[in-house]
């Protein structure tokens, strides 16, 4: 460890915004209001998979306070994918649904009105003619022939450079299995989870006298959201000005770009400030959740606990659209084999679409399900070979200089050290050989 | 029917930075004539304390008091580009950008001080209290307010700096998955102690005791905040949280906090932790990302502890009383 002399790094100085947060004085999106501000509420699909045959706004337009309805025809570049900014494609999600919907709660039409109540009432009066379609909810079902196909490219999975899935191929797993004394398999399933932020997703878009639009937003990524908004609206970047930086809880739930483009569009169309903020129900049932993952392990292990081969097939349930899941699957593939030194690894990681509300980023994106599955699997291995759960981890722990399955050399490893410290914390007496082990080298104790 | 205790462990790694890199963040620093330093960013603070931590890094790198460093974030007109707050990246990425910007600003600051004190910049040091002084002669010093005034009105110099940090984007080999996904890896090991009621299927987490290795703690109280929040979130994922309780079926979806099960104060376990510091190669002052990781190790540790207690391994999250009772029934038959 370095002995650099530091003044303030390493000190628990009082956080500057803490008092504002705990006394309710910090300004969040709900505190931002303008005298002539309109409210936007969304007409959503009541069905998980359906064709839209027609929309009738006649009754909605008669609600006192109704200002305007927006449909996909009003959105200059309606079909997008958020990750286009880092080269992920193709575009596949509509800002507002066109001829069909892929999940219950999908955005179909925006209603802008003088008050929230008027907007909600008008939303309830929009009549939509649907033709219901069969659904698919299970990730493995979705990949079988004969199930409803959700994507225009003809499959229910994302395509990784021509492959069905993100692959990792390292060593020879079949050879590893042959040399193993035990084959240990496991199936792991995680569940969709809500981010449950204190503050729901929202923004206020305000047209400025100079023709620009200021968007006050609680996005986790200002430029990312602004750039996507400009592309969707087909406006030059300089027309937009995003202001934020204070977010009442993100956890990954505020990196999708959902409310800003439509609120900015409504502000441009009406010439008035527009607020679009999710209700708690929208936040829970419509906005992206943590994705559910299904993970299959097959490990080849010697009788003395050395993992020789690890074969993993894993499915991310993206729900109806990409959002950030194609990215997460690659991150998952880089981490699912775990912080262990395993000579033969084979991974197929799928990004699968279903008729579910889209999943997207959440704290530990792609890695949380990986850590869950592989650390329960490690205990299963320990039990099978008749070994202590600590021992199986020490024996297989990666160390600096080892090669990871994605062919990156390990540096900054401290798995052994945190295990040693945790054992000490709980008063568990480790065998001397594990106490002496170090991540810094491969010397056996 | 009994209440049975069990213990489980889990050890995890967590990558710092956007997967595959290509996620730059910039920082601009300028001193005003008040002797305060503004750091302009477009990064967002989600409640984790970014604004505080970045001011600490800026103050350290400039050599000025924490109180004199002000953060201006986030505004796309005034703040330079930041990819966003996610992937346990901001302390690492933005911190590095701030250090770089601070070095440039500090260089001007020291040059002006050298002119004022009639010495070479190499003979100067900052005391972290707002003074720049001649090494070995602490009486010969200049305060940053006087320095900032001199720079502006006397020398016509801006005390300012630009910083950016970018890990170049790595492409994945589609055949082998070869890639360079992360900047560094933080690590954690959690020991969970649970109590399972075999009559009701309910699990009570008694304690979560963990060791974390985070490179360098910029603000230990804020790291502790992440640890406590993450431990509770991990516990919630393990035992309670789901928007689709019968996944892959979509029925019984909650629509609010009265229907969505989260742990409250009654479920709060004993949380104890130790934090190790092995500075990373490329983080500012050796930091690694800690935010996300803290939620991960409790989940498998709790599931393993449940197995230790009752001998059934539930591999389908969350581990609800219903799943435990059904699994126990199968074992008993």
Boltz contact constraints between the chains, C-beta under 6 A:
constraints:
  - contact:
      token1: [A, 2]
      token2: [B, 279]
      max_distance: 6.0
  - contact:
      token1: [A, 6]
      token2: [B, 60]
      max_distance: 6.0
  - contact:
      token1: [A, 7]
      token2: [B, 60]
      max_distance: 6.0
  - contact:
      token1: [A, 7]
      token2: [B, 128]
      max_distance: 6.0
  - contact:
      token1: [A, 8]
      token2: [B, 56]
      max_distance: 6.0
  - contact:
      token1: [A, 8]
      token2: [B, 59]
      max_distance: 6.0
  - contact:
      token1: [A, 8]
      token2: [B, 60]
      max_distance: 6.0
  - contact:
      token1: [A, 8]
      token2: [B, 66]
      max_distance: 6.0
  - contact:
      token1: [A, 9]
      token2: [B, 56]
      max_distance: 6.0
  - contact:
      token1: [A, 9]
      token2: [B, 60]
      max_distance: 6.0
  - contact:
      token1: [A, 9]
      token2: [B, 218]
      max_distance: 6.0
  - contact:
      token1: [A, 9]
      token2: [B, 285]
      max_distance: 6.0
  - contact:
      token1: [A, 12]
      token2: [B, 219]
      max_distance: 6.0
  - contact:
      token1: [A, 12]
      token2: [B, 220]
      max_distance: 6.0
  - contact:
      token1: [A, 12]
      token2: [B, 221]
      max_distance: 6.0
  - contact:
      token1: [A, 13]
      token2: [B, 66]
      max_distance: 6.0
  - contact:
      token1: [A, 15]
      token2: [B, 49]
      max_distance: 6.0
  - contact:
      token1: [A, 15]
      token2: [B, 52]
      max_distance: 6.0
  - contact:
      token1: [A, 16]
      token2: [B, 51]
      max_distance: 6.0
  - contact:
      token1: [A, 16]
      token2: [B, 52]
      max_distance: 6.0
  - contact:
      token1: [A, 17]
      token2: [B, 51]
      max_distance: 6.0
  - contact:
      token1: [A, 137]
      token2: [B, 248]
      max_distance: 6.0
  - contact:
      token1: [A, 138]
      token2: [B, 248]
      max_distance: 6.0
  - contact:
      token1: [A, 161]
      token2: [B, 174]
      max_distance: 6.0
  - contact:
      token1: [A, 163]
      token2: [B, 174]
      max_distance: 6.0
  - contact:
      token1: [A, 167]
      token2: [B, 177]
      max_distance: 6.0
  - contact:
      token1: [A, 168]
      token2: [B, 177]
      max_distance: 6.0
  - contact:
      token1: [A, 169]
      token2: [B, 176]
      max_distance: 6.0
  - contact:
      token1: [A, 188]
      token2: [B, 315]
      max_distance: 6.0
  - contact:
      token1: [A, 189]
      token2: [B, 316]
      max_distance: 6.0
  - contact:
      token1: [A, 190]
      token2: [B, 317]
      max_distance: 6.0
  - contact:
      token1: [A, 191]
      token2: [B, 242]
      max_distance: 6.0
  - contact:
      token1: [A, 191]
      token2: [B, 247]
      max_distance: 6.0
  - contact:
      token1: [A, 191]
      token2: [B, 317]
      max_distance: 6.0
  - contact:
      token1: [A, 192]
      token2: [B, 243]
      max_distance: 6.0
  - contact:
      token1: [A, 192]
      token2: [B, 244]
      max_distance: 6.0
  - contact:
      token1: [A, 193]
      token2: [B, 237]
      max_distance: 6.0
  - contact:
      token1: [A, 193]
      token2: [B, 241]
      max_distance: 6.0
  - contact:
      token1: [A, 194]
      token2: [B, 243]
      max_distance: 6.0
  - contact:
      token1: [A, 220]
      token2: [B, 44]
      max_distance: 6.0
  - contact:
      token1: [A, 220]
      token2: [B, 84]
      max_distance: 6.0
  - contact:
      token1: [A, 220]
      token2: [B, 85]
      max_distance: 6.0
  - contact:
      token1: [A, 220]
      token2: [B, 86]
      max_distance: 6.0
  - contact:
      token1: [A, 221]
      token2: [B, 84]
      max_distance: 6.0
  - contact:
      token1: [A, 222]
      token2: [B, 42]
      max_distance: 6.0
  - contact:
      token1: [A, 222]
      token2: [B, 74]
      max_distance: 6.0
  - contact:
      token1: [A, 222]
      token2: [B, 76]
      max_distance: 6.0
  - contact:
      token1: [A, 223]
      token2: [B, 42]
      max_distance: 6.0
  - contact:
      token1: [A, 223]
      token2: [B, 81]
      max_distance: 6.0
  - contact:
      token1: [A, 224]
      token2: [B, 84]
      max_distance: 6.0
  - contact:
      token1: [A, 226]
      token2: [B, 76]
      max_distance: 6.0
  - contact:
      token1: [A, 241]
      token2: [B, 76]
      max_distance: 6.0
  - contact:
      token1: [A, 241]
      token2: [B, 77]
      max_distance: 6.0
  - contact:
      token1: [A, 242]
      token2: [B, 76]
      max_distance: 6.0
  - contact:
      token1: [A, 243]
      token2: [B, 75]
      max_distance: 6.0
  - contact:
      token1: [A, 244]
      token2: [B, 44]
      max_distance: 6.0
  - contact:
      token1: [A, 244]
      token2: [B, 74]
      max_distance: 6.0
  - contact:
      token1: [A, 245]
      token2: [B, 44]
      max_distance: 6.0
  - contact:
      token1: [A, 245]
      token2: [B, 73]
      max_distance: 6.0
  - contact:
      token1: [A, 245]
      token2: [B, 74]
      max_distance: 6.0
  - contact:
      token1: [A, 247]
      token2: [B, 44]
      max_distance: 6.0
  - contact:
      token1: [A, 247]
      token2: [B, 46]
      max_distance: 6.0
  - contact:
      token1: [A, 249]
      token2: [B, 47]
      max_distance: 6.0
  - contact:
      token1: [A, 250]
      token2: [B, 46]
      max_distance: 6.0
  - contact:
      token1: [A, 255]
      token2: [B, 86]
      max_distance: 6.0
  - contact:
      token1: [A, 280]
      token2: [B, 256]
      max_distance: 6.0
  - contact:
      token1: [A, 281]
      token2: [B, 255]
      max_distance: 6.0
  - contact:
      token1: [A, 284]
      token2: [B, 254]
      max_distance: 6.0
  - contact:
      token1: [A, 284]
      token2: [B, 255]
      max_distance: 6.0
  - contact:
      token1: [A, 285]
      token2: [B, 253]
      max_distance: 6.0
  - contact:
      token1: [A, 285]
      token2: [B, 255]
      max_distance: 6.0
  - contact:
      token1: [A, 289]
      token2: [B, 243]
      max_distance: 6.0
  - contact:
      token1: [A, 292]
      token2: [B, 247]
      max_distance: 6.0
  - contact:
      token1: [A, 330]
      token2: [B, 19]
      max_distance: 6.0
  - contact:
      token1: [A, 331]
      token2: [B, 19]
      max_distance: 6.0
  - contact:
      token1: [A, 333]
      token2: [B, 177]
      max_distance: 6.0
  - contact:
      token1: [A, 334]
      token2: [B, 181]
      max_distance: 6.0
  - contact:
      token1: [A, 339]
      token2: [B, 13]
      max_distance: 6.0
  - contact:
      token1: [A, 363]
      token2: [B, 292]
      max_distance: 6.0
  - contact:
      token1: [A, 363]
      token2: [B, 295]
      max_distance: 6.0
  - contact:
      token1: [A, 364]
      token2: [B, 292]
      max_distance: 6.0
  - contact:
      token1: [A, 364]
      token2: [B, 295]
      max_distance: 6.0
  - contact:
      token1: [A, 364]
      token2: [B, 296]
      max_distance: 6.0
  - contact:
      token1: [A, 368]
      token2: [B, 296]
      max_distance: 6.0
  - contact:
      token1: [A, 371]
      token2: [B, 12]
      max_distance: 6.0
  - contact:
      token1: [A, 371]
      token2: [B, 296]
      max_distance: 6.0
  - contact:
      token1: [A, 372]
      token2: [B, 299]
      max_distance: 6.0
  - contact:
      token1: [A, 372]
      token2: [B, 300]
      max_distance: 6.0
  - contact:
      token1: [A, 375]
      token2: [B, 10]
      max_distance: 6.0
  - contact:
      token1: [A, 375]
      token2: [B, 300]
      max_distance: 6.0
  - contact:
      token1: [A, 376]
      token2: [B, 300]
      max_distance: 6.0
  - contact:
      token1: [A, 376]
      token2: [B, 303]
      max_distance: 6.0
  - contact:
      token1: [A, 379]
      token2: [B, 304]
      max_distance: 6.0
  - contact:
      token1: [A, 389]
      token2: [B, 9]
      max_distance: 6.0
  - contact:
      token1: [A, 393]
      token2: [B, 11]
      max_distance: 6.0
  - contact:
      token1: [A, 406]
      token2: [B, 177]
      max_distance: 6.0
  - contact:
      token1: [A, 406]
      token2: [B, 179]
      max_distance: 6.0
  - contact:
      token1: [A, 407]
      token2: [B, 178]
      max_distance: 6.0
  - contact:
      token1: [A, 408]
      token2: [B, 180]
      max_distance: 6.0
  - contact:
      token1: [A, 412]
      token2: [B, 184]
      max_distance: 6.0
  - contact:
      token1: [A, 412]
      token2: [B, 185]
      max_distance: 6.0
  - contact:
      token1: [A, 412]
      token2: [B, 280]
      max_distance: 6.0
  - contact:
      token1: [A, 414]
      token2: [B, 187]
      max_distance: 6.0
  - contact:
      token1: [A, 414]
      token2: [B, 213]
      max_distance: 6.0
  - contact:
      token1: [A, 414]
      token2: [B, 278]
      max_distance: 6.0
  - contact:
      token1: [A, 415]
      token2: [B, 11]
      max_distance: 6.0
  - contact:
      token1: [A, 415]
      token2: [B, 187]
      max_distance: 6.0
  - contact:
      token1: [A, 417]
      token2: [B, 213]
      max_distance: 6.0
  - contact:
      token1: [A, 417]
      token2: [B, 276]
      max_distance: 6.0
  - contact:
      token1: [A, 418]
      token2: [B, 187]
      max_distance: 6.0
  - contact:
      token1: [A, 418]
      token2: [B, 188]
      max_distance: 6.0
  - contact:
      token1: [A, 418]
      token2: [B, 189]
      max_distance: 6.0
  - contact:
      token1: [A, 418]
      token2: [B, 211]
      max_distance: 6.0
  - contact:
      token1: [A, 418]
      token2: [B, 213]
      max_distance: 6.0
  - contact:
      token1: [A, 419]
      token2: [B, 11]
      max_distance: 6.0
  - contact:
      token1: [A, 419]
      token2: [B, 189]
      max_distance: 6.0
  - contact:
      token1: [A, 421]
      token2: [B, 211]
      max_distance: 6.0
  - contact:
      token1: [A, 421]
      token2: [B, 274]
      max_distance: 6.0
  - contact:
      token1: [A, 421]
      token2: [B, 276]
      max_distance: 6.0
  - contact:
      token1: [A, 422]
      token2: [B, 189]
      max_distance: 6.0
  - contact:
      token1: [A, 422]
      token2: [B, 191]
      max_distance: 6.0
  - contact:
      token1: [A, 422]
      token2: [B, 211]
      max_distance: 6.0
  - contact:
      token1: [A, 425]
      token2: [B, 209]
      max_distance: 6.0
  - contact:
      token1: [A, 425]
      token2: [B, 274]
      max_distance: 6.0
  - contact:
      token1: [A, 426]
      token2: [B, 191]
      max_distance: 6.0
  - contact:
      token1: [A, 426]
      token2: [B, 209]
      max_distance: 6.0
